[in-house]
C-alpha cells in the first residue's frame, strides 16, 4: 500500500489530501505525478526514520522525474540518508549530482562541508595533519559557497572560517 494512504498523523493526512488535490488540478504529466507521489512517500518514510523505504521511494522518483530542479531535491534527500547512515562518499556523490542540477542549494554545500570537516577531524585523530588541512580547506570552500547563497545562515561555519583565517 502506498505510504500516502497509511499516514496516521493528522498533519500528514491533511498534507496528503492537499497534495492529492493539487496533483489533480495542476496540469502535470503522469510521470510528474508519479515522481511526486514517490517523493512524498520518501519524505514521509525518511521523517519516520525508515531510511531503506525512503531510499527506495527516492530512487523510484528519479525514474520519471525529468525536471532538473525537482530532481535536485530528490538527489539531495538521497544524500541526506547516506549521510545519516555514515556513508559519506555516497552522500557526497549525491550532493554533487544535486548541485549539478541546481547550484542554488546551500544546504547541499553545507552538508558537503560538514563531511569534509569531519574527515579533517578524523585525519587529526590519525595524526595526519597534512591530510586534515586539505579536508579543512575543502570544507572552507563549500561553506563559503553556502554562505554566499544565504549570508544570514551558517553562522557557526562563518565563525569557524574567520577563526581559522579561511575567510577571504
N, C-alpha and C positions, 0 to 999 in steps of 0.2 A: 504494500500500500504506500503511495507517495506520502512523504513526510508532511506535506502541506495539508493532508487530510487527517492527521493524527495529533496535531497540536492541541495540548490541553490547557495551555496558558491563555487567559482571556486576551491579553495584548497580542500574543502570537495569532490567535484566531482572528482578531479584528484586522490585524495587518494582512493576514492571508486573504480574508474576504475582500479587503480594499484592493490588494494586488490582483486578485482574480477579476474584479470588476474592471480595473484599469486595463488588464490584458484583453478584455472583451471589447472595450470601447476605443482604445487607441489602435490605429491601424499599424499592425505589425505582421510580419510573416510568421508562418507556423514554426519555422526554425528559431526565430527570435523568441517566440512564446515558450518553446520547448527549452531553450537555453536559460531563459529567465526562471522557469519552474525548477530546473536543476540547480541553478544558482541559489535561489531562495531556499530550497531544501538543504543545500550545502551549508548555507549560513545558519540555518536552524540547528542542524546537526553539530556544527562547529561550536555554536554558543552553548550547547549541552555537553561539550567535551567528547563527542563521538567523532573523533578525527578520521577514522577509517571510512565511515559513512560519508562524512563531509568531503573527503578527497574523491571518493567515488562519484559523488554528485558534481563536484567541480570539474573533474575530468570529462564527465558526460556533457557538462555545459559548454566546454571548449569546442566540442564537435560542431554543433550548429551555429555557434556564435561567431559572426564574421566582423562585427564592429570592433575596431581596434581599441576604442575607449572602454567599451564594456568588457572586452576580453582581458584588458589590463587588470581590471579588478578581480576577475576570476583567478588570473595568474598570481596576483598579489596575495589573495587568500590562500592559495596553494602554498606559496612561500611562507605565510604565517604558520601554517600547520607544520611544515617541515622545520621551521624554527622552534616551535613548541616541542617537537619531537627530538630536538638536538641534532637534526640532520642539516647542519649549516651549509654544506656545499650545495646540496639540493635547493635549499632555501635561496641562496644567492643566485642560483641559476634562474629560479622563477621570478625573483625580484628584477633581475636583468631583463628577462622576457617582458615583464610588465612595463618596465621603463622604456623598452624599445617601442612599445605601442602607445605609451602615454608618459612622456617625460616630465609631467607635472604631478608626480606622486611623491610628495615629500616624505610620506610615511615609509615608502619603499627605500628611499635614500637613508632615512634614519635607521631602519632595521638592518640595512647592509652595514652601516657604520657601527651599530651595536655589535654585530657579529665580528667585524674586524677588530673592534676594541677588545672584545672577549678573547679573540685569538692572540692579540698582543699581550694580554694579561697572562694567558697560558704560556706563551713563549718566555715571559719573565720568570714564571714559576719553574720552567725547564732550564733557566739560566742562559737563554739566548737573547741577549739584549738587542742585537742587530736585527734579528727577525722581528722582535717585538716592535722596534721603531718603525719598521716597514709596515707592519699591520696598523700601528697607531697613525702613521701618515695616511694610509688608505682610509681609515676611519675618519680622519680630519677632512679628507677630500669629500667624502659622502655627506658628512654633517654640514659642510659649507654649502653643498648643493641643496640640502633640505632647508637650511636657514635662508638661503637666497629665495626659495619659493614661498616660505612662510616665516618671515623675520620675527614674528611675535611668539613662535613656538620654539621648542627645543632649547630652553634657557640653560639647562644643565650642560648640554652639549656646547653651547656658546661659551659658557664659563670655562669648560674644560679646554676649549680651543684657545681662549685668552690665557689661561694659567700655563698651558704648555707651549705658549707662543707659536701656535699653529694657525692663528687667525691673521689674515692679511688685510 
